């Protein structure tokens, strides 16, 4: 396991609510760790008592919502930063998301949140195709309310369930935790991706 991930946990343990908000919002875009993993780690450190539960749930939702809203605004304005990010999306994926966004905006935005590595494409494409602000903000908030607590509580309840079963050092606990959540994130992303492409072929 990369020491960077272990350091990421130790770093998050020291942050305030504002710091955790900024880390979650920047994950997958500026920071080299995906948003779902940061959310699960946030739930994990919340279960350790570093921050309070429900304020942290609100922070996690607002962080995800704010990050996507910023990228939607940048794409809608045609900023250079948004154009640079769009170039990192393959033409096939971009065209696919664009088509699905026009067919069913809510379903596409909702499902894309759960596909690790492609999540940032959703607000960028939504801005590119001209989804109205009111529709985007509504759908974005609803999907954030499902996505953020889902991964947050995986981390929160994970610690509650297995902390008594791992009696080694703190570092080993963190390694075991990260290994399992990465497997969960990959599995969830794979299932959602298959669902999206299966629906496209029907």
C-alpha positions as CSV (number, residue, x, y, z in Angstrom):
1,X,0.0,0.0,0.0
2,X,1.3,3.4,-1.0
3,X,2.5,5.5,2.0
4,X,0.8,8.5,0.3
5,X,-2.6,7.0,1.2
6,X,-1.6,6.3,4.8
7,X,-0.3,9.9,5.0
8,X,-3.6,11.1,3.6
9,X,-5.5,9.5,6.5
10,X,-3.1,10.9,9.1
11,X,-3.4,14.3,7.4
12,X,-7.2,14.3,7.3
13,X,-7.3,13.4,11.0
14,X,-5.7,16.8,11.8
15,X,-8.1,19.0,9.7
16,X,-11.0,21.2,10.7
17,X,-14.5,21.0,9.0
18,X,-13.3,23.6,6.5
19,X,-10.2,21.7,5.8
20,X,-12.1,18.5,5.2
21,X,-14.6,20.4,3.0
22,X,-11.8,21.6,0.8
23,X,-10.1,18.2,0.6
24,X,-13.3,16.4,-0.4
25,X,-14.1,19.1,-2.9
26,X,-10.6,19.0,-4.4
27,X,-10.4,15.2,-4.5
28,X,-10.2,13.7,-8.0
29,X,-9.6,17.1,-9.5
30,X,-6.7,18.8,-7.7
31,X,-5.7,16.1,-5.2
32,X,-4.5,12.7,-6.6
33,X,-7.1,10.7,-4.7
34,X,-10.7,10.0,-5.7
35,X,-13.6,11.7,-4.0
36,X,-15.2,8.5,-2.9
37,X,-12.1,7.4,-1.1
38,X,-11.8,10.7,0.6
39,X,-15.4,10.4,1.7
40,X,-14.9,6.9,3.1
41,X,-11.8,8.1,4.9
42,X,-13.7,11.0,6.3
43,X,-16.3,8.6,7.6
44,X,-13.6,6.5,9.1
45,X,-11.9,9.3,11.0
46,X,-15.4,10.6,12.1
47,X,-16.0,7.2,13.7
48,X,-12.7,7.7,15.6
49,X,-14.1,10.8,17.2
50,X,-12.0,13.5,15.5
51,X,-15.1,15.3,14.2
52,X,-18.9,15.1,15.0
53,X,-21.1,12.8,12.9
54,X,-23.9,14.9,11.5
55,X,-22.0,18.1,10.9
56,X,-19.5,16.0,8.9
57,X,-22.3,14.4,6.9
58,X,-23.5,17.9,5.9
59,X,-19.9,19.0,5.1
60,X,-19.4,15.9,2.8
61,X,-22.7,16.7,0.9
62,X,-21.8,20.4,0.5
63,X,-18.3,19.6,-0.6
64,X,-19.4,17.3,-3.4
65,X,-22.2,19.6,-4.5
66,X,-19.9,22.7,-4.5
67,X,-17.2,21.0,-6.5
68,X,-19.5,19.8,-9.3
69,X,-21.3,23.2,-9.4
70,X,-17.9,25.0,-9.9
71,X,-16.9,22.7,-12.7
72,X,-20.4,23.1,-14.3
73,X,-20.0,26.9,-14.1
74,X,-16.5,26.7,-15.6
75,X,-17.6,24.5,-18.5
76,X,-20.7,26.7,-19.1
77,X,-18.4,29.8,-19.3
78,X,-16.0,28.0,-21.6
79,X,-13.0,28.6,-19.3
80,X,-9.6,27.3,-20.3
81,X,-9.4,25.1,-17.2
82,X,-12.6,23.4,-18.1
83,X,-11.4,22.9,-21.7
84,X,-8.2,21.4,-20.4
85,X,-10.1,18.9,-18.3
86,X,-12.5,18.1,-21.1
87,X,-9.4,17.1,-23.2
88,X,-8.7,14.4,-20.7
89,X,-12.0,12.7,-21.5
90,X,-11.8,10.3,-24.5
91,X,-14.0,11.2,-27.4
92,X,-16.1,8.0,-27.0
93,X,-16.8,8.7,-23.4
94,X,-17.5,12.4,-24.0
95,X,-20.0,11.6,-26.8
96,X,-21.6,8.9,-24.8
97,X,-22.1,11.1,-21.7
98,X,-23.3,13.9,-23.9
99,X,-25.9,11.7,-25.6
100,X,-27.1,10.2,-22.3
101,X,-27.2,13.7,-20.6
102,X,-29.5,15.0,-23.4
103,X,-31.7,11.9,-23.1
104,X,-32.1,11.7,-19.4
105,X,-30.2,14.3,-17.4
106,X,-31.0,13.2,-13.9
107,X,-30.3,9.5,-14.4
108,X,-26.9,10.3,-16.1
109,X,-25.8,12.7,-13.4
110,X,-26.9,10.3,-10.7
111,X,-25.1,7.2,-12.1
112,X,-22.0,9.1,-13.2
113,X,-21.3,10.1,-9.6
114,X,-20.7,6.4,-8.8
115,X,-18.2,5.8,-11.6
116,X,-14.8,6.5,-10.1
117,X,-12.5,8.3,-12.6
118,X,-15.3,9.6,-14.7
119,X,-17.3,11.5,-12.2
120,X,-15.7,14.9,-13.1
121,X,-17.0,14.4,-16.7
122,X,-20.7,14.8,-15.6
123,X,-20.7,18.5,-14.7
124,X,-18.3,19.4,-17.5
125,X,-20.5,17.7,-20.1
126,X,-23.7,19.2,-18.5
127,X,-22.2,22.7,-18.9
128,X,-21.0,22.0,-22.4
129,X,-24.5,20.9,-23.6
130,X,-26.2,23.8,-21.9
131,X,-28.2,22.2,-19.2
132,X,-30.2,25.0,-17.4
133,X,-28.8,26.2,-14.1
134,X,-32.0,25.3,-12.1
135,X,-32.1,21.8,-13.4
136,X,-28.4,21.2,-12.8
137,X,-28.4,22.5,-9.3
138,X,-31.5,20.5,-8.3
139,X,-30.2,17.2,-9.8
140,X,-26.7,17.8,-8.6
141,X,-27.9,18.4,-5.0
142,X,-30.2,15.3,-5.0
143,X,-27.4,13.1,-6.3
144,X,-24.9,14.6,-3.8
145,X,-27.3,13.7,-1.0
146,X,-27.2,10.1,-2.1
147,X,-23.6,9.8,-3.1
148,X,-21.7,11.5,-0.3
149,X,-23.5,9.9,2.7
150,X,-23.3,6.5,0.9
151,X,-19.5,6.4,0.8
152,X,-19.2,8.4,4.1
153,X,-21.2,5.8,6.0
154,X,-19.2,2.9,4.5
155,X,-16.2,4.4,6.2
156,X,-18.1,5.2,9.4
157,X,-19.7,1.8,9.9
158,X,-16.7,-0.1,8.6
159,X,-14.7,1.1,11.6
160,X,-17.5,0.3,14.0
161,X,-17.8,-3.2,12.7
162,X,-14.2,-4.3,12.4
163,X,-12.1,-2.2,14.8
164,X,-12.3,-4.9,17.4
165,X,-11.1,-7.5,14.9
166,X,-7.9,-5.7,13.9
167,X,-5.6,-5.8,16.9
168,X,-2.4,-4.9,15.2
169,X,-0.8,-1.5,14.9
170,X,-2.6,1.7,13.8
171,X,-0.8,1.7,10.5
172,X,-1.9,-1.9,9.8
173,X,-5.4,-0.9,10.6
174,X,-5.2,1.9,8.1
175,X,-3.7,-0.3,5.4
176,X,-6.5,-3.0,5.9
177,X,-9.1,-0.2,5.8
178,X,-7.8,1.3,2.5
179,X,-7.4,-2.1,0.8
180,X,-11.0,-3.0,1.4
181,X,-12.5,0.4,0.5
182,X,-10.5,0.5,-2.8
183,X,-12.0,-2.9,-3.6
184,X,-15.5,-1.6,-2.8
185,X,-15.0,1.5,-4.9
186,X,-13.9,-0.5,-7.9
187,X,-16.8,-2.9,-7.5
188,X,-19.4,-0.2,-7.2
189,X,-18.0,1.7,-10.2
190,X,-17.9,-1.4,-12.3
191,X,-21.5,-2.3,-11.6
192,X,-22.7,1.2,-12.3
193,X,-20.7,1.5,-15.5
194,X,-22.1,-1.9,-16.8
195,X,-25.6,-0.7,-15.9
196,X,-25.2,2.5,-17.9
197,X,-23.7,0.8,-21.0
198,X,-26.3,-2.0,-20.8
199,X,-29.1,0.5,-20.8
200,X,-27.5,2.2,-23.8
201,X,-27.6,-1.0,-25.9
202,X,-31.3,-1.9,-25.1
